[in-house]
Amino acid sequence: MSAADGRPADAGQPEGRSWQPSGLMDLLGVAAVLLDADGRIVLWSPQAEDLYGYTAEEALGQYAASLLVHEKHWELMIKLFAHVMGTGESWAGAFPIRHKDGSTRLVEFRNMRLLDDRGDFYALGLATDEPTLRELERDVALSTRLVSQSPIGLAILDTDLRYVAVNPALERMHGIPARDHLGRHYREIMTSAKFEVPESAMRQVLTTGIPMVDQSTVVGHTPDDPDKHAWSISLYRLEDPQGRVLGVADLVVDVTDRYQAANEAAEARRRLALIVDGSARIGTTLEVGQTARELAEVTVPELADVVTVDVLDSALDEDRPAPSDGPAVFRALAVKAAYSTVAVQAVDPPGQTAAYGADRLATQCVRTGRPILISHVGDDDLARIARDDHAAALLARAGMHSYMLVPLTARGHILGFLGLTRARDPLPFDEDDLALAAELGSRAAVCIDNALSHQSVRNAAEILQRSLLPDLPPHLPGLQIASRYRPAQATYEVGGDWYDVLPLDGDKTALVVGDVMGSGINAAATMGRLRTATSAFADLDLDPAQVLQHLDKITSGLENYIATCLYAAYDPHRAECHIANAGHLPPALVRTGRHPELLDLPTGTPLGVGGVPFETTNFSLAPGDQLVLYTDGLVETRDHPIDERLDTLLHLLDRPDRSLEETCDRLLHELRRPDDPDDVALLIARTQPFTPDPEQLG
């Protein structure tokens, strides 16, 4: 025996492993009792004392039958003892014994005959508490049954993470027999890099003893099954009753269905979010190109790596019908890529037109009105997608592997198509992707169609309005004139702003700026009527207040229209200006050598209110003085007080040495923004030295 632990010196301890006794024998409490040939107790183990209640001093030398068995069982015990000693056959079974406290206990026995070196026989009885043994048997049977029949995969791994046991469920999950697991390391079976995480978790559980329950879901495949699986893994440290670490239990549940369902639900939520996002972001303006760019930005990179938006050239010009056969002519509106790729070079840049033959998918898409899905793009497909062989080579080089085309259809008319490409994204397009693209394309098509309709109305109104605006006379006595008209930038409706320069008798000039409240063709038409009337009344050489009085009567007869107006008449002979105001913003006066100022005029009421007289104000003008007339679209904004904007106007005018054209451009550049919702009319007049014509004087 070794001095350290009482074990035989040649017990064969495995190298590198610490030796610990099993706690199973302690759990069973196996008692050993040795009887001589006469049935006297000659050996009594400590476990026997625990099982029977007698100390060794009380038991040794006593007859076992009289000490441990009730009198009614003596005959049976003596018979069993004689049989074992006479035949040498072992006997096993349960037998009632009498405890020292007088109670009866059922004990499981294993009895056998022993022979010593002198030829003497002894009877060895090994016994344990029968209920404890039955409980352990039930636990083992239950555990074995659960392990073998459970649908949950179960593996026992030792402290080196080598398989010790594998149940049938895990065999099926891995597609590898249990015998091929045993003795092999966890990572020899689960070779994918994704299983480094559970391997690390196993070592953590072995170290800390803290279980990990359903905290790790691994997606991968086994060597025997290339299909993707998802496993939920739970880990427990295994210990014996004495706390010795035996290894780790690996419980594996195949949650592929649950994982796929969760992915599908997440994908459905993502698609819904994309539709909601598209509804909010597509069609923020009535501008065709902007709508196309918004569609492209919504779909990249959430749905595709590269997106193109093209419309039929005929859709942009309603007077040019689309051909029913032959090539289809498209105008590119937007191109968007999720990353830098040569695929962008293979598509038409925005603004460019290109003809695609009848065999091209783009042409087929807009002619049939049906979406096209090519989940896996081949060489033949590239030839039908690209505009030419060079473009096809670029798409192949970019790695295009999946493609979709969705027609842009609104109110029964096909406007163009949405093209979607995947190259870096490894997943091919599927029917769900096609349905999502069709939904986004449908929403964008309605917005594009609205933009085209409003563009048509705007063009008509703007043409009408510009046709009504005057051509400046080539020569005006004593005046230099510059003017501008700018339509509203934020909408496709034009307003009713106008200006006019009217030569009058006696070298006089009438300067007019007005604003019909409202927008659209009706406002432009009303503006035209007022301009015509103003010209007619100006020819009568009326006082400005009288001109406004007549215009007020005309406007009162129009349906629901009012207008503001400034009417000024300049007489170069007297260097005087006569001006009247009908509810308009005051003009700016820039005198030579002085800071610009706003003329203090009676405001008057807008035209169309009726019943309120207008007043004429007279003031003199020196050579070089400037009179600046404008409509409210130049200075009014939602974000700044009008007084602040008028101060800015005066500050910008404080450079009288600029030319009038430069002054017009600077005012529009500094005061106007791209999203201004109103149009602007601007008229600047600068007085010049005037010499009367001698013939007119005569």
Secondary structure by P-SEA (a helix, b strand, c coil): ccccccccccccccccbbbbbbccccccbbbbbbbccccccccccaaaaaacccccccccccccccccccccaaaaaaaaaaaaaacccccbbbbbbbccccbbbbbbbbbbccccccbbbbbbbbbccaaaaaaaaaaaaaaaaaaacccbbbbbbccccccccccaaaaaaaccccccccccccccccccccaaaaaaaaaaaaaccccccccbbbbbcccccccbbbbbbbbbbbbcccccccbbbbbbbcaaaaaaaaaaaaaaaaaaaaaaaaaacccccccaaaaaaaaaaaaccccccbbbbbcccccccccbbbbcccbbbbbbcccccccccccccccccccbbbbbccccaaaaaaaacbbbbbccccaaaaaaacccaaaaaaaaaaccccbbbbbbccccccccbbbbbbccccccccaaaaaaaaaaaaaaaaaaaaaaaaaaaaaaaaaaaaaacccccccccccccccccccccccccccccccccccccccbbbbbbbbcccccaaaaaaaaaaaaaaaaaaaacccaaaaaaaaaaaaaacccccccbbbbbbbccccccccccccccbbbbbcccccccccccccccccccccbbbbbbbbcccccbbbbbbcccccccccccaaaaaaaaaaaaccccccaaaaaaaaaaacccccccbbbbbbbbbbccccccccccc
